[in-house]
Amino acid sequence: MALSPSEQRLSMPGGRRQVAVRVWGSLEVAAKDCPGKRWIAVHGYLDNASSFDKLAPLMVEQGLASAVVCLDLAGHGLSDHKETYHAIDYVPDVIFAADSVNWEAFSLLSHSLGGGVAQG
């Protein structure tokens, strides 16, 4: 049976903007599983969360992940725009996504711009 993602819009503190995520797998299972099976995926420049639509479900189906939270960075996909777009300015969005799903520890999957964000 093919997996389907759940889509959520998370309101940033202060309600000024929203960040969209696509979740593959189960956040409930991930909450009980080891942090190594919790993944946040951060896409590249001119991409969005659906960049991981082939890889994320495979990670879950193969048992490499309990859940993969694919983030739409600000100004991409379904996330709201913001004032600045430097790589370091996206880091709070990743931390906010992790906090929203109650993950203190997780692994990052990223490419291109997302790789720079992951290093921030």
C-alpha positions, 0 to 999 in steps of 0.5 A, spaced: 500 500 500 502 506 498 503 511 503 500 518 503 503 524 506 499 528 511 499 536 510 500 541 516 500 549 516 504 551 523 503 558 525 510 561 527 510 564 534 506 571 534 502 568 528 505 572 523 506 567 518 505 559 517 510 554 515 507 548 511 510 541 512 508 534 509 509 528 514 510 521 511 510 516 516 507 517 523 509 522 528 506 518 534 510 512 532 516 517 531 515 520 538 516 513 541 522 511 537 529 512 537 531 519 534 535 516 529 528 514 525 526 522 526 528 526 520 526 533 518 528 534 510 530 541 508 529 542 500 534 546 496 533 553 492 527 553 487 524 547 490 519 545 496 517 540 500 515 535 495 522 534 492 522 529 497 516 525 495 519 519 492 525 518 498 521 520 504 516 514 503 521 509 501 525 511 508 519 509 512 517 503 508 524 500 508 524 502 516 529 507 516 525 512 518 518 512 523 517 519 520 520 524 515 517 531 516 518 535 509 519 542 510 517 548 505 522 553 507 519 560 507 517 563 500 517 556 497 511 551 496 505 553 501 509 556 506 508 564 507 513 569 505 518 573 509 522 579 509 529 576 508 531 570 505 539 569 507 540 561 509 541 563 516 534 566 516 531 559 515 534 556 521 529 558 526 523 555 521 527 548 522 527 549 529 520 551 530 518 545 525 522 540 530 519 543 536 512 543 533 512 535 533 516 535 540 522 532 537 528 534 541 533 530 537 532 528 530 536 527 523 537 532 517 536 530 510 537 536 505 540 538 499 542 545 496 540 551 500 537 546 505 544 543 506 546 551 508 540 551 512 542 545 516 549 547 517 546 554 520 
